[in-house]
Each structure stands twice: as structure tokens, then as C-alpha cells.
Amino acid sequence: MYIAVAFPAMVLFGKATGGEGVARPLPIIAQHVGELRVTVLLGVVSSFCALVLAVTLYGITRDEDRELAMLAFACRVGEGLVGAVPLTTLGLVWLATNVGPTALDAASAQGLAALLLKVGDWQTTTAALLFAVGSTIFSFLLLRGRIIPAPIAWLGVVGSALPVITLTIQLTGALTGPITNLAWLRVAVFELTVAFWLIIKGAAAPAARSRSV
């Protein structure tokens, strides 16, 4: 569900803003205001998906290590809350549709639009970093507790840890370009695999709980 709403939102946002590197996005945005409004709705649904995952994964892993599970829970909640405030999208819609006496002059509007797009990039990177840290910890607990098969859990640990590194460097501005997207391939495979495994097979009792019984 998370992927099903987040990916279309990303595609629609890129279409509505003309993609990365557009010098004057407002004329394009004015023609795609409807798509931007849809991305707001999809973004809200995505945020609640993140919150639901935070709660359910905490419930599955807390008996293995409550403190680590709580830390991962906090990261996934932070991810959801960052995405729940569509500051960039709502600001761009306002700039593109505000034609009254409070409308900004063309130069100021273009400058503010560029700033909002940059803030949106920072917001996305921050949310992604919180996701990656939370996913790494949850995957480690799933592995240590033998809650899911070890190969799937290892895929989650390794796949999620790599974006933690790349995103941290990306926030400093030292890493840019398409290479930043390659780190997410293993995460995508893990997310889909573990989702279907938990839906079909369910979660085994954590090893810590099994030892105490």
C-alpha cells in the first residue's frame, strides 16, 4: 500500500513541476495544479502508511529488544510526520493559483518556487534517512529474533544500511546524481518480499520470547 501510493505521488509531482533542473517551474505548475492536489492526498495516505508500519513492526519486534524496537519505531514515526506536512506542494499550488492583490511579482514568485522545491528535496531526503535507519534496525531485530527467514532479513539489514550511508553524505551535498537511487534497489526488493511473506506466512515468535517460554 505504501509503495502503491508513494510512487504515483512522486511521478505526478515530477510531471507537475517539470522535473529536476527546470529554471522556471511556475508556468508548468499552473497547468498541472490538479496533479499537485492529488499528490497532497497521496502524501497524506503515505504518511499514515508509515505510521501504521511503525506500530505493527514495533509490535512484532518489541519482545526481541524493546529499546531498539522503540528507536526504530521513533524513526518510522518521524518519517511519517515529515511527510505529513506537504509544505512544498501546498506552497507551489498557492503560488500558481494566487492572482489576487496578495500575489507576488513574477521574479519573487519564481524565487520562492525554487526555494520551496529545494526545501522539498531536503524534506524528502530527511524522511528517507529516517526510513532507512528505522528499516535497518527493524531488519536487524527480525534477523536476530528469527522472526522471518534469515536471507530475507539479511537483505533488509544490508539493503537498508546502504541508504543510511548515502543519504547522510547526500545531505551534506557531497553526493548527487542518479547513483543515489541505486542504493534503493535492495530496499525495494526487501520491502516487497517481506510484505508478502508476513501477509502469507505471518511472523514467527521472536527468539527471546521462545527462550522465555
mmCIF file of the C-alpha atoms, coordinates in Angstrom:
data_MODEL
# 
_entry.id   MODEL 
# 
loop_
_atom_site.group_PDB 
_atom_site.id 
_atom_site.type_symbol 
_atom_site.label_atom_id 
_atom_site.label_alt_id 
_atom_site.label_comp_id 
_atom_site.label_asym_id 
_atom_site.label_entity_id 
_atom_site.label_seq_id 
_atom_site.pdbx_PDB_ins_code 
_atom_site.Cartn_x 
_atom_site.Cartn_y 
_atom_site.Cartn_z 
_atom_site.occupancy 
_atom_site.B_iso_or_equiv 
_atom_site.pdbx_formal_charge 
_atom_site.auth_seq_id 
_atom_site.auth_comp_id 
_atom_site.auth_asym_id 
_atom_site.auth_atom_id 
_atom_site.pdbx_PDB_model_num 
ATOM 1   C CA . MET A 1 1   ? 0.000  0.000   0.000   1.00 0.00 ? 1   MET A CA 1 
ATOM 2   C CA . TYR A 1 2   ? 2.832  2.362   0.905   1.00 0.00 ? 2   TYR A CA 1 
ATOM 3   C CA . ILE A 1 3   ? 4.604  1.819   -2.411  1.00 0.00 ? 3   ILE A CA 1 
ATOM 4   C CA . ALA A 1 4   ? 1.317  1.907   -4.330  1.00 0.00 ? 4   ALA A CA 1 
ATOM 5   C CA . VAL A 1 5   ? 0.582  5.467   -3.171  1.00 0.00 ? 5   VAL A CA 1 
ATOM 6   C CA . ALA A 1 6   ? 4.106  6.879   -2.769  1.00 0.00 ? 6   ALA A CA 1 
ATOM 7   C CA . PHE A 1 7   ? 5.381  6.018   -6.242  1.00 0.00 ? 7   PHE A CA 1 
ATOM 8   C CA . PRO A 1 8   ? 2.455  7.612   -8.155  1.00 0.00 ? 8   PRO A CA 1 
ATOM 9   C CA . ALA A 1 9   ? 2.798  10.701  -5.949  1.00 0.00 ? 9   ALA A CA 1 
ATOM 10  C CA . MET A 1 10  ? 6.469  11.010  -6.912  1.00 0.00 ? 10  MET A CA 1 
ATOM 11  C CA . VAL A 1 11  ? 5.670  10.592  -10.622 1.00 0.00 ? 11  VAL A CA 1 
ATOM 12  C CA . LEU A 1 12  ? 2.821  13.124  -10.526 1.00 0.00 ? 12  LEU A CA 1 
ATOM 13  C CA . PHE A 1 13  ? 4.938  15.657  -8.642  1.00 0.00 ? 13  PHE A CA 1 
ATOM 14  C CA . GLY A 1 14  ? 7.742  15.361  -11.177 1.00 0.00 ? 14  GLY A CA 1 
ATOM 15  C CA . LYS A 1 15  ? 5.310  15.816  -14.049 1.00 0.00 ? 15  LYS A CA 1 
ATOM 16  C CA . ALA A 1 16  ? 3.589  18.786  -12.426 1.00 0.00 ? 16  ALA A CA 1 
ATOM 17  C CA . THR A 1 17  ? 6.861  20.618  -11.686 1.00 0.00 ? 17  THR A CA 1 
ATOM 18  C CA . GLY A 1 18  ? 8.635  19.803  -14.939 1.00 0.00 ? 18  GLY A CA 1 
ATOM 19  C CA . GLY A 1 19  ? 11.251 17.582  -13.338 1.00 0.00 ? 19  GLY A CA 1 
ATOM 20  C CA . GLU A 1 20  ? 14.625 18.400  -11.820 1.00 0.00 ? 20  GLU A CA 1 
ATOM 21  C CA . GLY A 1 21  ? 16.604 21.308  -13.225 1.00 0.00 ? 21  GLY A CA 1 
ATOM 22  C CA . VAL A 1 22  ? 13.711 23.359  -14.647 1.00 0.00 ? 22  VAL A CA 1 
ATOM 23  C CA . ALA A 1 23  ? 14.611 27.048  -14.369 1.00 0.00 ? 23  ALA A CA 1 
ATOM 24  C CA . ARG A 1 24  ? 11.037 28.422  -14.362 1.00 0.00 ? 24  ARG A CA 1 
ATOM 25  C CA . PRO A 1 25  ? 8.673  25.812  -12.906 1.00 0.00 ? 25  PRO A CA 1 
ATOM 26  C CA . LEU A 1 26  ? 5.666  28.039  -12.170 1.00 0.00 ? 26  LEU A CA 1 
ATOM 27  C CA . PRO A 1 27  ? 4.234  28.128  -15.717 1.00 0.00 ? 27  PRO A CA 1 
ATOM 28  C CA . ILE A 1 28  ? 4.342  24.328  -15.777 1.00 0.00 ? 28  ILE A CA 1 
ATOM 29  C CA . ILE A 1 29  ? 2.847  24.076  -12.276 1.00 0.00 ? 29  ILE A CA 1 
ATOM 30  C CA . ALA A 1 30  ? -0.030 26.397  -13.256 1.00 0.00 ? 30  ALA A CA 1 
ATOM 31  C CA . GLN A 1 31  ? -1.017 23.844  -15.919 1.00 0.00 ? 31  GLN A CA 1 
ATOM 32  C CA . HIS A 1 32  ? -0.867 20.893  -13.502 1.00 0.00 ? 32  HIS A CA 1 
ATOM 33  C CA . VAL A 1 33  ? -2.428 22.192  -10.293 1.00 0.00 ? 33  VAL A CA 1 
ATOM 34  C CA . GLY A 1 34  ? -4.846 19.251  -10.240 1.00 0.00 ? 34  GLY A CA 1 
ATOM 35  C CA . GLU A 1 35  ? -1.974 16.745  -10.213 1.00 0.00 ? 35  GLU A CA 1 
ATOM 36  C CA . LEU A 1 36  ? -0.327 18.596  -7.332  1.00 0.00 ? 36  LEU A CA 1 
ATOM 37  C CA . ARG A 1 37  ? -3.536 18.447  -5.308  1.00 0.00 ? 37  ARG A CA 1 
ATOM 38  C CA . VAL A 1 38  ? -3.679 14.703  -5.901  1.00 0.00 ? 38  VAL A CA 1 
ATOM 39  C CA . THR A 1 39  ? -0.100 14.380  -4.628  1.00 0.00 ? 39  THR A CA 1 
ATOM 40  C CA . VAL A 1 40  ? -1.179 16.084  -1.393  1.00 0.00 ? 40  VAL A CA 1 
ATOM 41  C CA . LEU A 1 41  ? -3.821 13.392  -0.838  1.00 0.00 ? 41  LEU A CA 1 
ATOM 42  C CA . LEU A 1 42  ? -1.414 10.602  -1.759  1.00 0.00 ? 42  LEU A CA 1 
ATOM 43  C CA . GLY A 1 43  ? 1.191  12.109  0.563   1.00 0.00 ? 43  GLY A CA 1 
ATOM 44  C CA . VAL A 1 44  ? -1.225 12.059  3.490   1.00 0.00 ? 44  VAL A CA 1 
ATOM 45  C CA . VAL A 1 45  ? -2.072 8.401   2.808   1.00 0.00 ? 45  VAL A CA 1 
ATOM 46  C CA . SER A 1 46  ? 1.659  7.617   2.572   1.00 0.00 ? 46  SER A CA 1 
ATOM 47  C CA . SER A 1 47  ? 2.253  9.247   5.938   1.00 0.00 ? 47  SER A CA 1 
ATOM 48  C CA . PHE A 1 48  ? -0.409 7.127   7.602   1.00 0.00 ? 48  PHE A CA 1 
ATOM 49  C CA . CYS A 1 49  ? 1.091  4.029   5.945   1.00 0.00 ? 49  CYS A CA 1 
ATOM 50  C CA . ALA A 1 50  ? 4.411  4.907   7.593   1.00 0.00 ? 50  ALA A CA 1 
ATOM 51  C CA . LEU A 1 51  ? 2.723  5.332   10.975  1.00 0.00 ? 51  LEU A CA 1 
ATOM 52  C CA . VAL A 1 52  ? 0.879  2.017   10.658  1.00 0.00 ? 52  VAL A CA 1 
ATOM 53  C CA . LEU A 1 53  ? 4.122  0.263   9.716   1.00 0.00 ? 53  LEU A CA 1 
ATOM 54  C CA . ALA A 1 54  ? 5.856  1.860   12.692  1.00 0.00 ? 54  ALA A CA 1 
ATOM 55  C CA . VAL A 1 55  ? 3.252  0.469   15.083  1.00 0.00 ? 55  VAL A CA 1 
ATOM 56  C CA . THR A 1 56  ? 2.983  -3.001  13.538  1.00 0.00 ? 56  THR A CA 1 
ATOM 57  C CA . LEU A 1 57  ? 6.724  -3.578  13.163  1.00 0.00 ? 57  LEU A CA 1 
ATOM 58  C CA . TYR A 1 58  ? 7.246  -2.410  16.742  1.00 0.00 ? 58  TYR A CA 1 
ATOM 59  C CA . GLY A 1 59  ? 4.599  -4.890  17.865  1.00 0.00 ? 59  GLY A CA 1 
ATOM 60  C CA . ILE A 1 60  ? 6.367  -7.710  16.024  1.00 0.00 ? 60  ILE A CA 1 
ATOM 61  C CA . THR A 1 61  ? 9.901  -6.936  17.259  1.00 0.00 ? 61  THR A CA 1 
ATOM 62  C CA . ARG A 1 62  ? 9.477  -5.429  20.737  1.00 0.00 ? 62  ARG A CA 1 
ATOM 63  C CA . ASP A 1 63  ? 9.839  -8.772  22.534  1.00 0.00 ? 63  ASP A CA 1 
ATOM 64  C CA . GLU A 1 64  ? 13.262 -9.239  20.935  1.00 0.00 ? 64  GLU A CA 1 
ATOM 65  C CA . ASP A 1 65  ? 14.651 -5.891  22.143  1.00 0.00 ? 65  ASP A CA 1 
ATOM 66  C CA . ARG A 1 66  ? 12.233 -3.246  23.383  1.00 0.00 ? 66  ARG A CA 1 
ATOM 67  C CA . GLU A 1 67  ? 14.709 -0.337  23.315  1.00 0.00 ? 67  GLU A CA 1 
ATOM 68  C CA . LEU A 1 68  ? 15.925 -0.952  19.771  1.00 0.00 ? 68  LEU A CA 1 
ATOM 69  C CA . ALA A 1 69  ? 12.369 -1.542  18.596  1.00 0.00 ? 69  ALA A CA 1 
ATOM 70  C CA . MET A 1 70  ? 11.334 1.771   20.169  1.00 0.00 ? 70  MET A CA 1 
ATOM 71  C CA . LEU A 1 71  ? 14.200 3.571   18.420  1.00 0.00 ? 71  LEU A CA 1 
ATOM 72  C CA . ALA A 1 72  ? 13.152 2.097   15.068  1.00 0.00 ? 72  ALA A CA 1 
ATOM 73  C CA . PHE A 1 73  ? 9.536  2.994   15.864  1.00 0.00 ? 73  PHE A CA 1 
ATOM 74  C CA . ALA A 1 74  ? 10.552 6.610   16.534  1.00 0.00 ? 74  ALA A CA 1 
ATOM 75  C CA . CYS A 1 75  ? 12.415 6.781   13.210  1.00 0.00 ? 75  CYS A CA 1 
ATOM 76  C CA . ARG A 1 76  ? 9.442  5.463   11.246  1.00 0.00 ? 76  ARG A CA 1 
ATOM 77  C CA . VAL A 1 77  ? 7.057  7.826   13.078  1.00 0.00 ? 77  VAL A CA 1 
ATOM 78  C CA . GLY A 1 78  ? 9.416  10.712  12.278  1.00 0.00 ? 78  GLY A CA 1 
ATOM 79  C CA . GLU A 1 79  ? 9.405  9.648   8.641   1.00 0.00 ? 79  GLU A CA 1 
ATOM 80  C CA . GLY A 1 80  ? 5.610  9.722   8.592   1.00 0.00 ? 80  GLY A CA 1 
ATOM 81  C CA . LEU A 1 81  ? 5.361  13.078  10.330  1.00 0.00 ? 81  LEU A CA 1 
ATOM 82  C CA . VAL A 1 82  ? 7.894  14.716  7.996   1.00 0.00 ? 82  VAL A CA 1 
ATOM 83  C CA . GLY A 1 83  ? 5.849  13.565  5.009   1.00 0.00 ? 83  GLY A CA 1 
ATOM 84  C CA . ALA A 1 84  ? 2.559  14.606  6.611   1.00 0.00 ? 84  ALA A CA 1 
ATOM 85  C CA . VAL A 1 85  ? 3.347  18.307  6.158   1.00 0.00 ? 85  VAL A CA 1 
ATOM 86  C CA . PRO A 1 86  ? 3.178  18.983  2.373   1.00 0.00 ? 86  PRO A CA 1 
ATOM 87  C CA . LEU A 1 87  ? 4.716  22.439  2.714   1.00 0.00 ? 87  LEU A CA 1 
ATOM 88  C CA . THR A 1 88  ? 6.317  22.383  -0.728  1.00 0.00 ? 88  THR A CA 1 
ATOM 89  C CA . THR A 1 89  ? 3.269  21.159  -2.625  1.00 0.00 ? 89  THR A CA 1 
ATOM 90  C CA . LEU A 1 90  ? 0.773  23.472  -0.926  1.00 0.00 ? 90  LEU A CA 1 
ATOM 91  C CA . GLY A 1 91  ? 3.144  26.418  -1.336  1.00 0.00 ? 91  GLY A CA 1 
ATOM 92  C CA . LEU A 1 92  ? 3.546  25.744  -5.056  1.00 0.00 ? 92  LEU A CA 1 
ATOM 93  C CA . VAL A 1 93  ? -0.222 25.429  -5.515  1.00 0.00 ? 93  VAL A CA 1 
ATOM 94  C CA . TRP A 1 94  ? -0.684 28.763  -3.728  1.00 0.00 ? 94  TRP A CA 1 
ATOM 95  C CA . LEU A 1 95  ? 1.930  30.475  -5.891  1.00 0.00 ? 95  LEU A CA 1 
ATOM 96  C CA . ALA A 1 96  ? 0.424  29.095  -9.098  1.00 0.00 ? 96  ALA A CA 1 
ATOM 97  C CA . THR A 1 97  ? -3.181 29.999  -8.244  1.00 0.00 ? 97  THR A CA 1 
ATOM 98  C CA . ASN A 1 98  ? -2.823 33.238  -6.288  1.00 0.00 ? 98  ASN A CA 1 
ATOM 99  C CA . VAL A 1 99  ? -3.783 36.005  -8.734  1.00 0.00 ? 99  VAL A CA 1 
ATOM 100 C CA . GLY A 1 100 ? -5.310 38.478  -6.274  1.00 0.00 ? 100 GLY A CA 1 
ATOM 101 C CA . PRO A 1 101 ? -3.812 41.564  -4.668  1.00 0.00 ? 101 PRO A CA 1 
ATOM 102 C CA . THR A 1 102 ? -1.599 39.381  -2.477  1.00 0.00 ? 102 THR A CA 1 
ATOM 103 C CA . ALA A 1 103 ? 0.065  37.758  -5.491  1.00 0.00 ? 103 ALA A CA 1 
ATOM 104 C CA . LEU A 1 104 ? 3.829  38.117  -5.700  1.00 0.00 ? 104 LEU A CA 1 
ATOM 105 C CA . ASP A 1 105 ? 5.586  39.667  -8.665  1.00 0.00 ? 105 ASP A CA 1 
ATOM 106 C CA . ALA A 1 106 ? 6.928  37.207  -11.234 1.00 0.00 ? 106 ALA A CA 1 
ATOM 107 C CA . ALA A 1 107 ? 10.560 37.331  -10.092 1.00 0.00 ? 107 ALA A CA 1 
ATOM 108 C CA . SER A 1 108 ? 9.701  36.863  -6.414  1.00 0.00 ? 108 SER A CA 1 
ATOM 109 C CA . ALA A 1 109 ? 7.285  34.036  -7.200  1.00 0.00 ? 109 ALA A CA 1 
ATOM 110 C CA . GLN A 1 110 ? 9.903  32.203  -9.255  1.00 0.00 ? 110 GLN A CA 1 
ATOM 111 C CA . GLY A 1 111 ? 12.472 32.628  -6.495  1.00 0.00 ? 111 GLY A CA 1 
ATOM 112 C CA . LEU A 1 112 ? 10.088 31.351  -3.836  1.00 0.00 ? 112 LEU A CA 1 
ATOM 113 C CA . ALA A 1 113 ? 9.107  28.403  -6.037  1.00 0.00 ? 113 ALA A CA 1 
ATOM 114 C CA . ALA A 1 114 ? 12.777 27.458  -6.411  1.00 0.00 ? 114 ALA A CA 1 
ATOM 115 C CA . LEU A 1 115 ? 13.228 27.666  -2.633  1.00 0.00 ? 115 LEU A CA 1 
ATOM 116 C CA . LEU A 1 116 ? 10.143 25.508  -1.998  1.00 0.00 ? 116 LEU A CA 1 
ATOM 117 C CA . LEU A 1 117 ? 11.392 22.863  -4.408  1.00 0.00 ? 117 LEU A CA 1 
ATOM 118 C CA . LYS A 1 118 ? 14.757 22.811  -2.656  1.00 0.00 ? 118 LYS A CA 1 
ATOM 119 C CA . VAL A 1 119 ? 13.067 22.550  0.758   1.00 0.00 ? 119 VAL A CA 1 
ATOM 120 C CA . GLY A 1 120 ? 11.017 19.666  -0.639  1.00 0.00 ? 120 GLY A CA 1 
ATOM 121 C CA . ASP A 1 121 ? 14.227 17.891  -1.659  1.00 0.00 ? 121 ASP A CA 1 
ATOM 122 C CA . TRP A 1 122 ? 15.655 18.329  1.839   1.00 0.00 ? 122 TRP A CA 1 
ATOM 123 C CA . GLN A 1 123 ? 12.404 17.124  3.391   1.00 0.00 ? 123 GLN A CA 1 
ATOM 124 C CA . THR A 1 124 ? 12.346 14.040  1.171   1.00 0.00 ? 124 THR A CA 1 
ATOM 125 C CA . THR A 1 125 ? 15.966 13.204  1.969   1.00 0.00 ? 125 THR A CA 1 
ATOM 126 C CA . THR A 1 126 ? 15.362 13.593  5.707   1.00 0.00 ? 126 THR A CA 1 
ATOM 127 C CA . ALA A 1 127 ? 12.282 11.358  5.612   1.00 0.00 ? 127 ALA A CA 1 
ATOM 128 C CA . ALA A 1 128 ? 14.195 8.797   3.548   1.00 0.00 ? 128 ALA A CA 1 
ATOM 129 C CA . LEU A 1 129 ? 17.066 8.810   6.059   1.00 0.00 ? 129 LEU A CA 1 
ATOM 130 C CA . LEU A 1 130 ? 14.665 8.199   8.951   1.00 0.00 ? 130 LEU A CA 1 
ATOM 131 C CA . PHE A 1 131 ? 13.077 5.393   6.949   1.00 0.00 ? 131 PHE A CA 1 
ATOM 132 C CA . ALA A 1 132 ? 16.452 3.788   6.222   1.00 0.00 ? 132 ALA A CA 1 
ATOM 133 C CA . VAL A 1 133 ? 17.595 3.911   9.861   1.00 0.00 ? 133 VAL A CA 1 
ATOM 134 C CA . GLY A 1 134 ? 14.280 2.500   11.096  1.00 0.00 ? 134 GLY A CA 1 
ATOM 135 C CA . SER A 1 135 ? 14.282 -0.208  8.431   1.00 0.00 ? 135 SER A CA 1 
ATOM 136 C CA . THR A 1 136 ? 17.850 -1.213  9.294   1.00 0.00 ? 136 THR A CA 1 
ATOM 137 C CA . ILE A 1 137 ? 17.032 -1.615  12.990  1.00 0.00 ? 137 ILE A CA 1 
ATOM 138 C CA . PHE A 1 138 ? 13.757 -3.462  12.373  1.00 0.00 ? 138 PHE A CA 1 
ATOM 139 C CA . SER A 1 139 ? 15.509 -5.778  9.894   1.00 0.00 ? 139 SER A CA 1 
ATOM 140 C CA . PHE A 1 140 ? 18.235 -6.493  12.459  1.00 0.00 ? 140 PHE A CA 1 
ATOM 141 C CA . LEU A 1 141 ? 15.615 -7.401  15.055  1.00 0.00 ? 141 LEU A CA 1 
ATOM 142 C CA . LEU A 1 142 ? 13.747 -9.582  12.566  1.00 0.00 ? 142 LEU A CA 1 
ATOM 143 C CA . LEU A 1 143 ? 17.056 -11.337 11.844  1.00 0.00 ? 143 LEU A CA 1 
ATOM 144 C CA . ARG A 1 144 ? 18.158 -11.717 15.455  1.00 0.00 ? 144 ARG A CA 1 
ATOM 145 C CA . GLY A 1 145 ? 14.768 -12.949 16.564  1.00 0.00 ? 145 GLY A CA 1 
ATOM 146 C CA . ARG A 1 146 ? 14.437 -15.343 13.613  1.00 0.00 ? 146 ARG A CA 1 
ATOM 147 C CA . ILE A 1 147 ? 11.022 -13.801 13.020  1.00 0.00 ? 147 ILE A CA 1 
ATOM 148 C CA . ILE A 1 148 ? 11.383 -14.119 9.249   1.00 0.00 ? 148 ILE A CA 1 
ATOM 149 C CA . PRO A 1 149 ? 13.765 -16.276 7.170   1.00 0.00 ? 149 PRO A CA 1 
ATOM 150 C CA . ALA A 1 150 ? 17.389 -15.204 7.567   1.00 0.00 ? 150 ALA A CA 1 
ATOM 151 C CA . PRO A 1 151 ? 18.049 -14.497 3.843   1.00 0.00 ? 151 PRO A CA 1 
ATOM 152 C CA . ILE A 1 152 ? 15.134 -12.026 3.740   1.00 0.00 ? 152 ILE A CA 1 
ATOM 153 C CA . ALA A 1 153 ? 16.232 -10.394 6.993   1.00 0.00 ? 153 ALA A CA 1 
ATOM 154 C CA . TRP A 1 154 ? 19.847 -10.087 5.806   1.00 0.00 ? 154 TRP A CA 1 
ATOM 155 C CA . LEU A 1 155 ? 18.607 -8.461  2.610   1.00 0.00 ? 155 LEU A CA 1 
ATOM 156 C CA . GLY A 1 156 ? 16.795 -5.911  4.780   1.00 0.00 ? 156 GLY A CA 1 
ATOM 157 C CA . VAL A 1 157 ? 19.801 -5.216  7.004   1.00 0.00 ? 157 VAL A CA 1 
ATOM 158 C CA . VAL A 1 158 ? 22.313 -4.776  4.180   1.00 0.00 ? 158 VAL A CA 1 
ATOM 159 C CA . GLY A 1 159 ? 19.875 -3.126  1.793   1.00 0.00 ? 159 GLY A CA 1 
ATOM 160 C CA . SER A 1 160 ? 18.666 -0.586  4.374   1.00 0.00 ? 160 SER A CA 1 
ATOM 161 C CA . ALA A 1 161 ? 22.109 0.204   5.811   1.00 0.00 ? 161 ALA A CA 1 
ATOM 162 C CA . LEU A 1 162 ? 23.492 1.326   2.446   1.00 0.00 ? 162 LEU A CA 1 
ATOM 163 C CA . PRO A 1 163 ? 20.984 4.207   2.029   1.00 0.00 ? 163 PRO A CA 1 
ATOM 164 C CA . VAL A 1 164 ? 21.791 5.343   5.582   1.00 0.00 ? 164 VAL A CA 1 
ATOM 165 C CA . ILE A 1 165 ? 25.339 5.995   4.392   1.00 0.00 ? 165 ILE A CA 1 
ATOM 166 C CA . THR A 1 166 ? 24.469 7.512   1.018   1.00 0.00 ? 166 THR A CA 1 
ATOM 167 C CA . LEU A 1 167 ? 21.690 9.730   2.385   1.00 0.00 ? 167 LEU A CA 1 
ATOM 168 C CA . THR A 1 168 ? 23.906 11.085  5.163   1.00 0.00 ? 168 THR A CA 1 
ATOM 169 C CA . ILE A 1 169 ? 26.510 12.061  2.559   1.00 0.00 ? 169 ILE A CA 1 
ATOM 170 C CA . GLN A 1 170 ? 23.757 13.373  0.274   1.00 0.00 ? 170 GLN A CA 1 
ATOM 171 C CA . LEU A 1 171 ? 22.533 15.759  2.979   1.00 0.00 ? 171 LEU A CA 1 
ATOM 172 C CA . THR A 1 172 ? 25.962 17.384  3.031   1.00 0.00 ? 172 THR A CA 1 
ATOM 173 C CA . GLY A 1 173 ? 25.754 17.951  -0.730  1.00 0.00 ? 173 GLY A CA 1 
ATOM 174 C CA . ALA A 1 174 ? 28.798 15.769  -1.419  1.00 0.00 ? 174 ALA A CA 1 
ATOM 175 C CA . LEU A 1 175 ? 26.813 13.080  -3.265  1.00 0.00 ? 175 LEU A CA 1 
ATOM 176 C CA . THR A 1 176 ? 24.307 13.794  -6.041  1.00 0.00 ? 176 THR A CA 1 
ATOM 177 C CA . GLY A 1 177 ? 23.017 12.315  -9.267  1.00 0.00 ? 177 GLY A CA 1 
ATOM 178 C CA . PRO A 1 178 ? 21.423 9.014   -10.315 1.00 0.00 ? 178 PRO A CA 1 
ATOM 179 C CA . ILE A 1 179 ? 23.860 6.986   -8.203  1.00 0.00 ? 179 ILE A CA 1 
ATOM 180 C CA . THR A 1 180 ? 21.838 7.941   -5.133  1.00 0.00 ? 180 THR A CA 1 
ATOM 181 C CA . ASN A 1 181 ? 18.873 5.976   -6.489  1.00 0.00 ? 181 ASN A CA 1 
ATOM 182 C CA . LEU A 1 182 ? 20.832 2.739   -6.956  1.00 0.00 ? 182 LEU A CA 1 
ATOM 183 C CA . ALA A 1 183 ? 21.072 2.268   -3.196  1.00 0.00 ? 183 ALA A CA 1 
ATOM 184 C CA . TRP A 1 184 ? 17.310 1.714   -3.051  1.00 0.00 ? 184 TRP A CA 1 
ATOM 185 C CA . LEU A 1 185 ? 17.126 -1.352  -5.308  1.00 0.00 ? 185 LEU A CA 1 
ATOM 186 C CA . ARG A 1 186 ? 17.785 -3.852  -2.499  1.00 0.00 ? 186 ARG A CA 1 
ATOM 187 C CA . VAL A 1 187 ? 15.377 -1.985  -0.223  1.00 0.00 ? 187 VAL A CA 1 
ATOM 188 C CA . ALA A 1 188 ? 12.591 -2.255  -2.790  1.00 0.00 ? 188 ALA A CA 1 
ATOM 189 C CA . VAL A 1 189 ? 13.170 -5.993  -3.186  1.00 0.00 ? 189 VAL A CA 1 
ATOM 190 C CA . PHE A 1 190 ? 13.224 -6.451  0.597   1.00 0.00 ? 190 PHE A CA 1 
ATOM 191 C CA . GLU A 1 191 ? 10.077 -4.401  1.194   1.00 0.00 ? 191 GLU A CA 1 
ATOM 192 C CA . LEU A 1 192 ? 8.059  -6.377  -1.343  1.00 0.00 ? 192 LEU A CA 1 
ATOM 193 C CA . THR A 1 193 ? 9.455  -9.731  -0.230  1.00 0.00 ? 193 THR A CA 1 
ATOM 194 C CA . VAL A 1 194 ? 8.917  -9.223  3.489   1.00 0.00 ? 194 VAL A CA 1 
ATOM 195 C CA . ALA A 1 195 ? 5.457  -7.767  2.894   1.00 0.00 ? 195 ALA A CA 1 
ATOM 196 C CA . PHE A 1 196 ? 4.232  -10.825 1.030   1.00 0.00 ? 196 PHE A CA 1 
ATOM 197 C CA . TRP A 1 197 ? 5.969  -13.145 3.497   1.00 0.00 ? 197 TRP A CA 1 
ATOM 198 C CA . LEU A 1 198 ? 4.239  -11.554 6.506   1.00 0.00 ? 198 LEU A CA 1 
ATOM 199 C CA . ILE A 1 199 ? 0.878  -11.452 4.716   1.00 0.00 ? 199 ILE A CA 1 
ATOM 200 C CA . ILE A 1 200 ? 1.054  -15.101 3.602   1.00 0.00 ? 200 ILE A CA 1 
ATOM 201 C CA . LYS A 1 201 ? 3.195  -16.796 6.284   1.00 0.00 ? 201 LYS A CA 1 
ATOM 202 C CA . GLY A 1 202 ? 2.963  -14.400 9.211   1.00 0.00 ? 202 GLY A CA 1 
ATOM 203 C CA . ALA A 1 203 ? 5.667  -13.646 11.785  1.00 0.00 ? 203 ALA A CA 1 
ATOM 204 C CA . ALA A 1 204 ? 7.303  -16.262 13.962  1.00 0.00 ? 204 ALA A CA 1 
ATOM 205 C CA . ALA A 1 205 ? 7.593  -15.675 17.699  1.00 0.00 ? 205 ALA A CA 1 
ATOM 206 C CA . PRO A 1 206 ? 10.834 -13.805 18.477  1.00 0.00 ? 206 PRO A CA 1 
ATOM 207 C CA . ALA A 1 207 ? 13.679 -15.972 19.739  1.00 0.00 ? 207 ALA A CA 1 
ATOM 208 C CA . ALA A 1 208 ? 13.760 -14.022 23.013  1.00 0.00 ? 208 ALA A CA 1 
ATOM 209 C CA . ARG A 1 209 ? 10.124 -14.885 23.695  1.00 0.00 ? 209 ARG A CA 1 
ATOM 210 C CA . SER A 1 210 ? 10.658 -18.520 22.672  1.00 0.00 ? 210 SER A CA 1 
ATOM 211 C CA . ARG A 1 211 ? 13.543 -18.851 25.142  1.00 0.00 ? 211 ARG A CA 1 
ATOM 212 C CA . SER A 1 212 ? 11.452 -17.432 27.982  1.00 0.00 ? 212 SER A CA 1 
ATOM 213 C CA . VAL A 1 213 ? 8.551  -19.852 27.461  1.00 0.00 ? 213 VAL A CA 1 
# 
